[in-house]
Amino acid sequence: VATNNSRVDEPAGRIDTKAKKDSVITNLFRGGRNTLFSQTASFSYTLPLAKIPALDFVTANIKYQATYKWIGASRLAVNLGNFLENGQQKEGTVQMDFNRLYQKSKLLRQLDVPSNIEDRDRWRNRYSKVTDSVTNKLGKRVLRTRKILNKNAMPYVSTPLKVFGKLLTSLKQANISVGELGSTRLPGYTDSTQYLGQNFKSMAPGFDFILGKQVDSNWLNRKAAKGLITKDSSFNYLFQQNYDQTITASATLEPVRDLNITVNIKKSFSKNYTETFRFIDTTGGTNQKFMHLTPYSTGGFDVSYIAFKTLFGKFDPNRVSETFKTFQNNRVVLSRRLGKDNPYTQAQPGRGLQADGYYYGYGKYAVDVLIPSFIAAYTGQNPENVSLIKQTDGRTKTNPFRSILPKPNWNISYNGLTKIKGMEKIFNSFNVSHAYNGSLSMNGFTSALLYQDVSRFGYPSFYDTVSKAFIPFFLVPNVSIQEQFSPLLGFDMQFTNQFQAKFEYAKSRTLSLSLYDYQLSEQRSTEFSIGAGYRKRGLKAPFGLKLPKFLGGKKTLENEISFRMDYRIRDNVTANSRLDQDNNFATGGSREITITPTIDYFLSNRVNLKFYFDQRKVKPYISSSAPTTNTRAGVQVRISLAQ
């Protein structure tokens, strides 16, 4: 799809001469002056796996979309050039239905079929003996016995084999999705556009750019060498590139009947790059060239992660935790690992291992030391094995945290308790649930303008005398770990007598390490909630009393009435810790108690009456805040006018 906007320019003043009129007519028949050309091309393809019997359980799709824009320069600043923009979106998805794969096996199909003694005997006797009279090579009649297989006999699967088979075939579905977004904005482009956004005289900008290719500095240099980039001395626009990558995967498992497990992982990465690509005349005409000035990158990184190994330890907001002490001790180990890898650490006398136990350039507050030390301590990893940060490549697609791999999160539910003999007489449904979600993120990182790698070893070489550390390629302001068991354990019960009950116990933690002031903020939350409900039709008024007239004026409620009571206790506390300071202090937190009883009654199919009470008590854990109690109570009348 392509769209071109153009404008028919008119001469200044009134159109009252033949020359002016001819100019307007000529511009009109030429199609005017192009001001905006935009184009979108898309492609999608589904792999023909359905035609392959062994792979028909897999569905795979690929998609590609390219966008392109040419934006004409303002008439007031023609010398500054036009704008070129392009973008690309790539996506690939794979869906696997393993149930369909398992159905290809006669044996695996029997895992879900109840077996009995008759099935076992039928399977054991699937071969029958048949005696025939045949003529041998000597012309004599002889008897021959052969076995005949009953092809309709289904395999018999014993109970132990079924359990083992269920575990082997517990994976039911799996989905994988990978997506990339990229865009480029180039100012100062001096060429025009024709068909398909291409100028066929200069063959610029090229079909690769039109179809979404994300260009590099070499491409810019070639266009500048052809005279396609403005040389105006007042040009100061930024060349911009953006990149986003998202990877998600999920799997559904059912190791036993009614036990459902969903596992998922995710990873997202984004980077924005800018530079000033302009013509420079530094010596009055003898040293004229295009230069890439002020390169600058920003970005963010987020992965699903697991950190609960340190969640259940003792925690006192006013005392330094053992995990934080481990974090501090890990720094020496990471400094040694980084110092031995970086050749600049040993390049001159006086470098190498310092008197404080840290290696030159990798002191206790170096970013490359703090990040893996923090991750190792709060996720329970060995500091000798935790991944290091590789920050030596400024390309837009390069992820400096690619060594940090995503880890699975999960959701588990089981609703098979009612299948136990006798339980069905008590419960209509009984669901047990458990879920964990965790993430590790580093957002807002920026490229360091003082980074140097003078010998191109792939390691930082510029030593900052203030921080006593090598300046890394990227500066990371903050590292965050978030995790929650929501719930850690939950029960949801529906009784046969219309009674309902619900119980949930949840825990969560948020860790935020500032790499500017070397302070860790830790917020913990524990929540306990109980809910109960009851529904009844034909409820009688107590003591033989009559109900109010608006409820019918009778002794019995004709419609259904619902009672509900929810009670929740939530403890949350926030504590701050500073590196190399033996103190810890609470900065916030409270205990919240909430009680919400409600009564719902349908006067008719259009009118609903609700009595409610909602009370929330908050008791702060710090003296700077006062306890509060909020109470709401009342009656709600809902009238439905829908047909």
VOGU-3710 file (C-alpha; in Angstrom, 3 decimals, decimal comma):
1> vatnnsrvde> 0,000/0,000/0,000  1,482/3,334/-1,053  0,263/6,903/-0,624  1,762/10,027/-2,161  0,859/13,573/-1,145  1,800/16,444/-3,407  1,134/20,156/-3,612  0,639/22,326/-6,696  2,721/25,423/-6,031  1,501/28,781/-7,322
11> pagridtkak> 3,548/31,864/-8,154  3,499/34,696/-5,637  0,734/37,241/-5,945  -2,382/37,149/-8,112  -2,551/34,685/-10,997  -3,229/37,380/-13,593  -0,655/36,739/-16,301  -0,311/34,042/-18,915  3,089/33,003/-17,545  1,692/32,488/-14,054
21> kdsvitnlfr> -1,286/30,552/-15,369  0,974/28,357/-17,496  3,128/27,705/-14,416  0,132/26,495/-12,411  -1,089/24,290/-15,275  2,400/22,826/-15,792  2,756/22,032/-12,081  -0,691/20,471/-12,076  0,030/18,128/-14,990  3,377/17,162/-13,450
31> ggrntlfsqt> 1,525/15,986/-10,362  2,704/18,821/-8,182  5,583/18,849/-5,722  5,887/15,742/-3,578  5,576/16,467/0,134  5,021/13,013/1,601  5,377/9,480/0,306  4,454/6,570/2,567  4,442/2,879/1,778  3,701/-0,358/3,595
41> asfsytlpla> 4,592/-3,843/2,409  3,688/-6,986/4,303  4,325/-10,679/3,893  3,076/-13,678/5,827  3,583/-17,370/5,315  2,386/-20,497/7,036  4,752/-23,412/6,710  2,992/-26,401/5,071  3,688/-28,721/7,990  0,111/-29,996/7,870
51> kipaldfvta> 1,079/-31,816/4,664  3,698/-33,833/6,557  1,944/-36,492/8,683  4,743/-36,661/11,250  4,652/-32,868/11,799  0,976/-32,010/11,398  0,761/-31,230/15,121  2,988/-28,168/14,550  1,762/-24,826/13,203  4,441/-22,317/12,221
61> nikyqatykw> 3,912/-18,796/10,888  6,279/-16,045/9,840  5,336/-12,420/9,222  7,245/-9,465/7,865  6,090/-5,897/7,462  8,100/-2,989/6,104  7,198/0,692/6,264  8,834/3,547/4,394  8,392/7,319/4,385  9,903/10,179/2,444
71> igasrlavnl> 9,052/13,547/4,007  9,760/16,642/1,959  11,770/19,498/3,400  10,153/22,714/4,484  10,216/25,430/1,836  11,834/27,662/4,443  14,765/25,270/4,951  15,269/23,415/1,685  19,024/23,226/2,202  18,537/21,125/5,353
81> gnflengqqk> 17,232/18,277/3,233  14,361/15,845/3,406  13,632/13,096/5,913  13,755/9,360/5,298  12,074/6,907/7,639  11,748/3,158/7,487  10,675/0,380/9,792  10,501/-3,363/9,907  8,479/-5,805/11,960  9,480/-9,455/12,050
91> egtvqmdfnr> 7,512/-12,102/13,878  7,668/-15,859/14,043  5,319/-18,131/15,979  5,309/-21,871/16,529  2,383/-23,719/18,102  2,608/-27,394/19,002  -0,413/-29,482/19,959  1,113/-32,607/21,481  -2,299/-34,170/22,102  -2,572/-34,560/18,360
101> lyqkskllrq> 0,860/-36,187/18,272  -0,034/-38,637/21,031  -3,208/-39,658/19,193  -1,066/-41,133/16,441  -0,069/-43,967/18,784  -2,613/-46,667/19,563  -0,851/-47,351/22,858  -0,846/-43,694/23,965  -4,521/-43,338/23,082  -5,307/-46,001/25,659
111> ldvpsniedr> -3,841/-43,902/28,498  -7,136/-42,022/28,769  -9,378/-45,089/28,365  -10,457/-47,044/31,483  -9,209/-50,649/31,368  -10,707/-53,803/32,890  -9,973/-57,526/33,031  -11,814/-58,176/29,766  -9,549/-55,691/27,971  -6,491/-57,400/29,413
121> drwrnryskv> -7,647/-60,855/28,291  -8,598/-59,568/24,859  -5,134/-58,032/24,429  -3,352/-61,160/25,618  -5,370/-63,290/23,165  -4,966/-60,925/20,206  -3,156/-63,719/18,331  -5,249/-66,742/17,316  -3,928/-70,019/15,883  -5,331/-71,326/12,596
131> tdsvtnklgk> -4,469/-74,742/11,097  -4,585/-75,103/7,306  -4,003/-78,060/4,938  -1,415/-77,135/2,315  0,589/-78,939/-0,382  4,346/-78,960/0,097  7,103/-79,145/-2,561  6,825/-82,953/-2,731  3,141/-82,759/-3,592  1,990/-84,067/-0,227
141> rvlrtrkiln> -0,795/-82,574/1,847  0,436/-81,380/5,246  -1,034/-79,363/8,104  0,340/-75,898/8,852  -0,413/-73,820/11,915  -0,097/-70,033/11,765  -0,982/-67,080/13,980  -3,470/-64,387/12,978  -3,392/-60,949/14,616  -6,669/-59,301/15,571
151> knampyvstp> -6,031/-55,769/14,313  -9,069/-54,428/16,178  -7,713/-55,435/19,578  -6,757/-52,364/21,619  -3,585/-52,420/23,742  -4,090/-53,084/27,419  -2,330/-50,584/29,679  -1,951/-51,465/33,342  -2,349/-48,835/36,064  1,407/-48,466/36,793
161> lkvfgkllts> 2,099/-48,163/33,083  -0,635/-45,551/32,764  0,912/-43,455/35,521  4,313/-43,697/33,864  2,816/-42,953/30,452  0,964/-39,914/31,797  4,222/-38,493/33,096  5,938/-39,070/29,754  3,088/-37,409/27,865  2,421/-34,629/30,372
171> lkqanisvge> 3,390/-31,941/27,854  0,157/-31,017/26,064  0,827/-27,728/24,300  3,775/-25,431/23,642  3,934/-21,996/22,026  6,954/-19,928/21,032  6,871/-16,378/19,702  9,786/-14,192/18,606  9,296/-10,619/17,464  11,556/-7,757/16,399
181> lgstrlpgyt> 10,779/-4,127/15,667  13,266/-1,748/14,088  13,021/1,796/12,775  15,379/4,385/11,299  14,993/8,144/10,814  17,518/9,879/8,552  17,409/13,684/8,230  19,294/15,711/5,644  18,509/13,465/2,663  18,763/15,529/-0,515
191> dstqylgqnf> 17,338/13,167/-3,125  13,737/12,955/-4,341  11,359/10,035/-4,685  9,693/8,388/-7,671  7,899/5,084/-8,048  7,894/2,775/-5,014  9,778/5,454/-3,077  12,903/4,966/-5,202  14,674/7,493/-7,382  15,593/5,387/-10,405
201> ksmapgfdfi> 18,117/7,932/-11,699  20,326/7,785/-8,620  19,016/4,361/-7,486  18,643/5,814/-4,008  17,873/5,183/-1,243  17,860/1,551/-2,413  15,267/-1,173/-2,216  16,958/-2,612/0,855  16,165/0,570/2,815  12,677/0,795/1,302
211> lgkqvdsnwl> 11,963/-2,774/2,435  12,949/-2,033/6,024  16,665/-2,761/6,283  18,193/-1,171/9,383  21,307/0,528/8,100  24,695/1,079/9,751  27,376/3,759/9,629  28,917/2,302/6,457  25,608/2,789/4,631  25,519/6,416/5,781
221> nrkaakglit> 29,083/6,947/4,593  28,251/5,583/1,135  25,222/7,857/0,762  27,265/10,839/1,877  29,981/9,982/-0,662  27,333/10,078/-3,411  26,248/13,557/-2,342  22,880/12,444/-0,968  23,358/14,009/2,485  23,236/17,764/2,988
231> kdssfnylfq> 26,436/19,702/3,661  24,661/22,727/5,087  26,642/24,185/7,998  23,488/24,838/10,054  22,328/21,210/9,855  22,030/19,727/13,351  19,294/17,058/13,215  19,797/13,678/14,881  20,014/10,375/13,076  17,836/7,961/15,089
241> qnydqtitas> 17,378/4,202/15,302  15,100/2,161/17,563  15,102/-1,560/18,196  12,774/-3,788/20,226  12,991/-7,541/20,715  10,446/-9,747/22,466  10,671/-13,492/23,080  7,904/-15,438/24,811  7,358/-19,144/25,288  4,735/-21,103/27,180
251> atlepvrdln> 3,912/-24,730/27,799  0,913/-26,519/29,272  1,452/-29,753/31,182  -0,939/-32,267/32,707  1,119/-34,969/34,468  -2,023/-36,408/36,090  -5,676/-35,862/35,380  -7,014/-32,458/36,540  -3,530/-31,199/37,465  -2,773/-28,320/35,090
261> itvnikksfs> 0,606/-26,611/35,007  1,354/-23,592/32,833  5,005/-22,622/32,435  6,073/-19,463/30,638  9,206/-17,453/29,998  9,657/-14,005/28,508  12,433/-11,685/27,482  12,258/-8,135/26,188  15,022/-5,789/25,130  14,923/-2,304/23,651
271> knytetfrfi> 17,580/0,147/22,548  17,433/3,644/21,077  20,442/5,094/19,265  21,096/8,679/18,162  23,993/10,501/16,569  24,657/13,661/14,591  25,863/12,730/11,112  26,967/15,941/9,460  29,548/17,560/7,220  32,454/19,185/9,075
281> dttggtnqkf> 34,979/21,693/7,731  37,603/21,980/10,471  40,426/23,712/8,601  38,737/26,040/6,182  38,489/23,674/3,251  41,478/21,360/3,564  39,892/18,820/5,905  36,276/18,470/4,891  34,463/15,263/5,714  31,325/13,740/7,175
291> mhltpystgg> 31,610/12,702/10,812  29,565/10,625/13,252  29,258/12,900/16,285  27,856/12,397/19,813  26,749/8,745/19,523  24,367/7,972/22,364  22,314/4,900/23,268  19,580/4,249/25,807  17,599/1,110/26,462  15,901/-1,339/28,754
301> fdvsyiafkt> 16,015/-5,042/29,538  13,521/-7,331/31,249  13,396/-11,128/31,682  11,310/-13,568/33,651  13,416/-14,750/36,571  13,517/-16,852/39,749  14,732/-15,403/43,048  12,634/-17,091/45,732  15,628/-18,933/47,243  16,201/-15,890/49,461
311> lfgkfdpnrv> 12,555/-14,877/49,911  11,714/-17,038/52,926  14,694/-16,158/55,110  14,473/-14,095/58,282  13,855/-10,417/57,636  14,090/-7,540/60,093  13,689/-4,100/58,481  15,933/-2,557/61,142  18,833/-5,008/60,791  21,162/-5,766/57,905
321> setfktfqnn> 20,075/-9,069/56,376  22,390/-12,003/55,762  21,558/-11,811/52,064  22,746/-8,209/51,910  25,974/-9,218/53,642  26,427/-11,939/51,029  25,926/-9,296/48,344  28,720/-7,198/49,835  31,061/-10,190/50,108  30,398/-11,255/46,506
331> rvvlsrrlgk> 32,030/-8,079/45,220  35,537/-9,350/45,936  34,868/-12,519/43,927  33,451/-10,617/40,951  36,273/-8,080/41,039  38,794/-10,918/40,802  36,957/-12,551/37,882  36,690/-9,292/35,956  40,226/-8,185/36,788  41,754/-11,397/35,481
341> dnpytqaqpg> 39,763/-11,136/32,240  40,571/-7,483/31,474  44,113/-7,111/30,059  44,164/-3,411/30,993  44,161/-4,386/34,675  47,676/-5,832/34,382  49,002/-3,466/31,705  51,205/-1,291/33,941  53,028/-1,584/37,276  50,852/-0,740/40,243
351> rglqadgyyy> 47,780/-2,240/38,676  46,375/-5,712/39,281  45,338/-6,693/42,805  45,091/-3,684/45,114  45,657/-3,419/48,874  41,920/-3,476/49,635  41,527/-6,890/47,973  39,936/-5,554/44,780  41,469/-5,480/41,330  42,487/-2,257/39,636
361> gygkyavdvl> 39,523/-0,720/37,815  37,006/-3,027/39,477  36,531/-1,595/42,942  33,688/-2,208/45,333  31,441/0,339/43,587  32,124/-0,548/39,953  28,931/-1,155/37,972  30,276/-4,335/36,366  31,024/-5,671/39,860  27,797/-4,641/41,594
371> ipsfiaaytg> 25,270/-6,013/39,093  26,388/-9,696/39,062  27,155/-9,553/42,809  23,600/-8,413/43,502  22,043/-11,005/41,188  24,111/-13,834/42,678  23,258/-12,911/46,275  19,514/-12,425/45,891  18,894/-15,356/43,549  21,037/-17,829/45,464
381> qnpenvslik> 23,662/-18,313/42,735  27,353/-19,010/43,139  29,346/-15,795/42,513  31,973/-17,881/40,728  29,408/-18,943/38,125  27,034/-15,991/37,791  27,014/-14,415/34,319  29,145/-11,333/33,703  28,002/-8,262/31,810  29,447/-7,952/28,285
391> qtdgrtktnp> 29,305/-4,272/27,263  31,671/-3,787/24,366  29,455/-3,440/21,300  27,473/-0,348/20,402  25,446/-1,843/17,566  21,736/-1,223/17,928  20,759/-4,884/18,074  23,481/-5,909/20,530  22,166/-6,726/24,001  24,783/-6,103/26,727
401> frsilpkpnw> 22,822/-8,377/29,070  22,417/-11,283/26,658  24,210/-13,601/29,092  21,275/-13,261/31,532  18,873/-15,935/30,332  15,147/-15,962/31,165  13,892/-18,447/33,723  10,421/-19,991/33,923  7,426/-18,743/35,854  4,491/-21,042/36,521
411> nisyngltki> 0,849/-21,408/37,446  -0,462/-24,648/38,972  -4,060/-25,649/39,628  -5,638/-28,929/40,690  -9,374/-29,599/40,757  -9,452/-33,374/41,001  -10,150/-33,725/44,736  -13,854/-34,192/44,048  -12,939/-37,391/42,160  -11,951/-39,001/45,478
421> kgmekifnsf> -14,626/-41,325/46,759  -16,857/-39,561/49,272  -15,609/-36,059/48,430  -18,268/-35,571/45,769  -20,899/-35,722/48,501  -19,336/-32,708/50,217  -17,992/-30,552/47,387  -19,244/-29,580/43,972  -15,760/-28,271/43,220  -12,492/-27,987/45,110
431> nvshayngsl> -9,664/-26,119/43,409  -6,108/-25,836/44,758  -3,907/-23,164/43,165  -0,320/-21,947/43,270  1,493/-19,413/41,077  4,883/-17,722/40,859  5,846/-14,684/38,803  9,286/-13,104/38,896  11,244/-10,678/36,749  14,652/-9,049/36,540
441> smngftsall> 14,874/-5,664/34,845  17,461/-3,003/34,078  15,745/-0,036/32,467  17,074/3,349/31,509  20,661/2,298/30,841  22,705/4,781/28,786  25,985/4,686/26,908  28,970/6,220/28,691  30,524/9,084/26,744  33,901/8,509/28,450
451> yqdvsrfgyp> 34,169/4,823/27,507  37,430/3,858/25,833  39,016/0,670/24,542  42,310/1,992/23,201  43,750/-1,368/22,119  40,418/-2,868/21,058  40,663/-5,764/23,468  36,919/-5,679/24,046  37,272/-4,337/27,588  37,092/-0,836/29,101
461> sfydtvskaf> 40,402/0,995/29,464  39,500/4,473/30,766  40,036/4,650/34,538  37,929/7,127/36,503  39,981/8,425/39,436  36,855/9,538/41,315  35,004/6,208/41,328  38,272/4,244/40,998  36,729/2,069/38,321  36,884/1,533/34,589
471> ipfflvpnvs> 34,115/3,407/32,773  31,863/0,690/31,254  30,250/0,920/27,840  26,788/1,317/29,392  25,812/3,005/32,643  22,973/1,229/34,453  21,120/3,405/36,977  19,011/0,721/38,606  18,578/-3,047/38,865  15,208/-4,409/39,975
481> iqeqfspllg> 13,963/-7,849/40,941  10,241/-8,382/41,409  8,613/-11,630/42,460  5,335/-12,765/43,884  3,629/-15,970/44,899  0,080/-15,065/43,976  -0,976/-17,211/45,644  1,616/-19,273/47,451  -1,287/-21,541/48,332  -4,961/-21,077/47,553
491> fdmqftnqfq> -8,159/-23,072/48,069  -11,496/-22,370/46,385  -14,359/-24,618/47,504  -17,987/-24,958/46,415  -20,010/-27,133/48,791  -23,046/-29,160/47,844  -25,184/-27,132/50,272  -24,499/-23,887/48,311  -21,830/-22,756/50,777  -18,634/-21,237/49,348
501> akfeyaksrt> -15,228/-20,806/50,959  -11,953/-19,359/49,735  -8,509/-19,137/51,294  -5,340/-17,558/49,888  -1,857/-16,948/51,235  0,414/-14,745/49,110  3,931/-13,320/49,378  5,772/-10,783/47,269  9,066/-8,924/47,214  10,489/-6,024/45,234
511> lslslydyql> 14,221/-5,270/45,247  15,588/-2,076/43,732  19,328/-1,402/43,734  20,387/2,140/42,872  23,804/2,278/41,235  24,042/6,018/41,856  23,859/6,134/45,660  24,533/2,376/46,237  21,328/1,921/48,194  19,038/-1,094/48,152
521> seqrstefsi> 15,316/-0,689/48,711  13,546/-3,905/49,704  9,774/-4,096/49,924  8,132/-7,236/51,278  4,467/-8,080/51,464  2,526/-10,944/53,021  -1,196/-11,310/52,478  -3,718/-13,654/54,079  -7,339/-13,649/52,913  -10,425/-15,677/53,770
531> gagyrkrglk> -13,758/-15,517/52,026  -17,068/-17,265/52,624  -20,421/-17,119/50,907  -23,844/-18,711/50,964  -26,781/-18,710/48,564  -30,319/-19,605/49,463  -33,664/-19,496/47,707  -36,836/-19,330/49,788  -35,154/-18,043/52,956  -37,587/-17,700/55,848
541> apfglklpkf> -37,702/-14,660/58,114  -36,690/-15,412/61,746  -39,267/-15,802/64,547  -42,112/-16,034/62,051  -41,922/-12,305/61,241  -43,089/-10,871/57,969  -40,663/-9,216/55,622  -40,976/-5,507/54,694  -43,329/-4,660/51,874  -40,490/-3,810/49,450
551> lggkktlene> -39,302/-7,420/49,940  -42,738/-8,850/49,265  -44,333/-8,616/52,697  -44,262/-12,396/53,124  -42,536/-14,698/55,582  -40,351/-16,252/52,875  -38,103/-14,662/50,267  -39,211/-15,837/46,857  -35,933/-15,145/45,028  -32,322/-16,077/45,712
561> isfrmdyrir> -30,356/-14,224/48,364  -26,548/-14,271/48,608  -24,388/-13,651/51,664  -20,680/-12,910/51,314  -17,914/-12,180/53,834  -14,290/-11,384/52,912  -11,507/-10,800/55,418  -7,976/-9,799/54,443  -4,780/-9,045/56,370  -1,854/-7,553/54,480
571> dnvtansrld> 1,560/-6,770/55,950  3,977/-4,738/53,877  7,243/-3,147/54,895  9,962/-1,254/53,030  13,565/-1,149/54,258  16,680/0,560/52,928  20,254/-0,720/53,111  23,441/1,086/52,092  26,609/-0,606/50,968  29,417/-0,675/53,536
581> qdnnfatggs> 27,257/0,892/56,238  26,271/-1,414/59,056  22,756/-0,109/59,462  19,318/-0,820/58,108  16,145/1,158/58,597  12,477/0,904/57,711  11,187/3,673/55,458  7,570/2,597/55,157  5,069/-0,143/55,727  1,838/-0,958/57,440
591> reititptid> -0,598/-3,651/58,442  -3,895/-3,436/56,589  -7,026/-5,231/57,777  -10,041/-5,241/55,494  -13,483/-6,697/56,173  -16,261/-6,562/53,561  -19,579/-8,340/54,273  -22,310/-8,013/51,615  -25,877/-9,224/51,063  -27,339/-9,416/47,548
601> yflsnrvnlk> -30,989/-9,996/46,760  -32,776/-9,936/43,412  -36,185/-8,363/43,855  -36,901/-9,272/40,233  -35,006/-10,057/37,077  -34,427/-6,302/36,648  -33,919/-5,002/40,186  -31,038/-5,970/42,467  -30,704/-4,891/46,091  -27,312/-4,914/47,813
611> fyfdqrkvkp> -26,415/-4,181/51,443  -22,700/-3,616/51,955  -20,173/-2,784/54,639  -16,518/-2,045/53,886  -13,972/-1,260/56,587  -10,224/-0,827/56,092  -7,836/-0,303/58,997  -4,239/0,744/58,402  -1,644/0,630/61,172  1,702/2,091/59,987
621> yisssapttn> 5,007/0,599/61,089  6,752/3,987/61,160  6,017/6,857/63,523  5,731/9,501/60,806  2,346/8,128/59,705  -0,835/7,915/61,752  -3,239/4,948/61,928  -6,341/5,345/59,783  -9,706/3,654/59,537  -11,986/4,021/56,529
631> tragvqvris> -15,543/2,715/56,735  -18,218/2,647/54,062  -21,685/1,205/54,424  -24,931/1,531/52,571  -27,503/0,129/50,198  -27,211/-0,130/46,428  -30,183/-0,531/44,097  -29,408/-1,604/40,550  -32,076/-1,446/37,878  -31,515/-3,056/34,499
641> laq> -33,445/-1,547/31,589  -32,047/-3,937/28,989  -34,511/-6,140/27,177
//
